[in-house]
């Protein structure tokens, strides 16, 4: 499943309300999947990005409150963002396009849970020996 395309379609149909900048990002990224610009060094691998989403929904559980132990169910925007971050690979060596992701959202929107799940994936299922995972937060 191509989650960025599904998210863009939801934006276009008005099912998801986002800023003009967010819409522009998804328009650009999905456009590049179909017709990359000349000299573009990356390819979108739907399976690589989708693997992270599948891992999270299959193996990660809620850890707090009355929903402790329930499986994590990612929202469409989360699936799209994760698949974009992990799905773009360099054509030459298969390394990822993105090395950092900045997530700025309001309080109580699942950032910590989502980040913990991604960190777990990177630590145990990313096929990288000696993985180093850093997670930083700043409370203003």
C-alpha positions as CSV (number, residue, x, y, z in Angstrom):
1,X,0.0,0.0,0.0
2,X,1.3,3.4,-0.9
3,X,0.3,5.4,2.2
4,X,1.6,8.8,1.0
5,X,-0.7,8.5,-2.1
6,X,-3.6,7.5,0.0
7,X,-3.0,10.5,2.3
8,X,-2.7,12.9,-0.6
9,X,-6.0,11.5,-2.0
10,X,-7.7,12.1,1.4
11,X,-6.3,15.6,1.4
12,X,-7.6,16.3,-2.1
13,X,-11.1,14.9,-1.2
14,X,-11.2,17.0,1.9
15,X,-11.2,14.0,4.3
16,X,-7.9,15.3,5.8
17,X,-7.5,19.0,6.6
18,X,-3.8,20.2,6.4
19,X,-1.9,23.3,5.8
20,X,-0.9,24.4,2.3
21,X,2.7,23.5,3.1
22,X,1.9,20.0,4.1
23,X,-0.2,19.5,1.0
24,X,2.6,20.8,-1.2
25,X,5.0,18.4,0.4
26,X,2.8,15.4,-0.4
27,X,2.0,16.7,-3.9
28,X,5.8,17.0,-4.6
29,X,6.8,13.7,-3.1
30,X,4.0,11.7,-4.8
31,X,4.9,13.5,-8.0
32,X,8.5,12.5,-7.7
33,X,7.4,8.9,-7.3
34,X,5.9,9.0,-10.8
35,X,8.2,11.3,-12.5
36,X,11.5,12.1,-10.7
37,X,13.3,15.2,-11.7
38,X,16.3,14.9,-14.0
39,X,19.3,13.7,-12.0
40,X,17.2,12.7,-9.0
41,X,19.4,10.2,-7.0
42,X,16.5,8.4,-5.2
43,X,13.9,5.9,-5.8
44,X,10.8,5.2,-3.7
45,X,10.6,1.7,-2.4
46,X,7.1,1.1,-1.1
47,X,8.0,-2.1,0.6
48,X,10.9,-0.7,2.6
49,X,8.7,2.1,4.0
50,X,5.7,-0.1,4.5
51,X,7.8,-2.6,6.5
52,X,8.1,-0.1,9.3
53,X,4.3,0.5,9.4
54,X,3.7,-3.2,9.4
55,X,6.2,-3.8,12.2
56,X,4.6,-1.1,14.4
57,X,1.0,-2.4,13.9
58,X,2.0,-6.0,14.3
59,X,4.4,-5.8,17.3
60,X,4.0,-2.6,19.2
61,X,1.5,-2.3,22.0
62,X,0.1,0.6,24.1
63,X,1.9,1.0,27.4
64,X,-0.3,3.3,29.4
65,X,-3.8,3.8,30.8
66,X,-6.9,1.6,30.2
67,X,-5.6,0.7,26.7
68,X,-2.4,-0.9,28.0
69,X,-1.5,-3.9,25.9
70,X,-3.7,-2.9,22.9
71,X,-2.0,-3.0,19.5
72,X,-0.9,0.4,18.1
73,X,-3.1,1.5,15.2
74,X,-1.4,4.3,13.2
75,X,-3.5,7.1,11.7
76,X,-3.2,7.6,7.9
77,X,-1.0,10.7,8.3
78,X,1.4,8.7,10.5
79,X,1.6,5.8,8.0
80,X,2.2,8.3,5.2
81,X,5.0,10.1,7.1
82,X,6.7,6.9,8.2
83,X,6.6,5.4,4.7
84,X,8.0,8.6,3.2
85,X,10.9,8.7,5.7
86,X,11.9,5.1,5.2
87,X,10.8,4.5,1.6
88,X,13.1,6.9,-0.3
89,X,16.4,5.1,-1.0
90,X,19.5,6.1,-2.9
91,X,19.6,4.5,-6.3
92,X,23.4,3.8,-6.0
93,X,23.7,2.1,-2.6
94,X,20.2,1.7,-1.1
95,X,20.8,4.1,1.8
96,X,18.0,6.2,3.0
97,X,17.4,9.7,1.7
98,X,16.4,11.0,5.1
99,X,18.6,10.7,8.1
100,X,16.6,12.9,10.4
101,X,12.9,13.6,10.9
102,X,11.5,16.6,12.8
103,X,8.0,16.1,14.1
104,X,6.2,19.2,15.3
105,X,2.7,18.5,16.5
106,X,0.5,19.6,19.4
107,X,0.5,18.0,22.8
108,X,-1.3,14.6,23.2
109,X,-1.2,13.6,19.5
110,X,0.8,10.4,19.9
111,X,4.3,11.7,19.1
112,X,6.0,9.9,22.0
113,X,4.2,6.6,21.3
114,X,4.9,6.8,17.5
115,X,8.6,7.8,18.1
116,X,9.1,4.9,20.6
117,X,7.7,2.5,18.0
118,X,10.0,3.8,15.3
119,X,12.9,3.6,17.6
120,X,12.1,0.0,18.5
121,X,11.9,-0.9,14.8
122,X,15.3,0.8,14.2
123,X,16.9,-0.9,17.1
124,X,15.7,-4.5,16.5
125,X,14.4,-4.9,12.9
126,X,16.3,-2.5,10.7
127,X,19.1,-4.9,9.8
128,X,21.8,-2.5,11.0
129,X,24.5,-3.8,13.2
130,X,25.4,-1.5,16.1
131,X,22.4,0.7,15.6
132,X,22.4,4.0,17.4
133,X,19.1,5.6,18.0
134,X,18.7,9.1,19.5
135,X,15.5,10.7,20.5
136,X,15.5,14.3,21.7
137,X,12.6,16.4,23.1
138,X,12.6,20.0,24.2
139,X,10.0,21.1,26.7
140,X,9.5,24.9,26.3
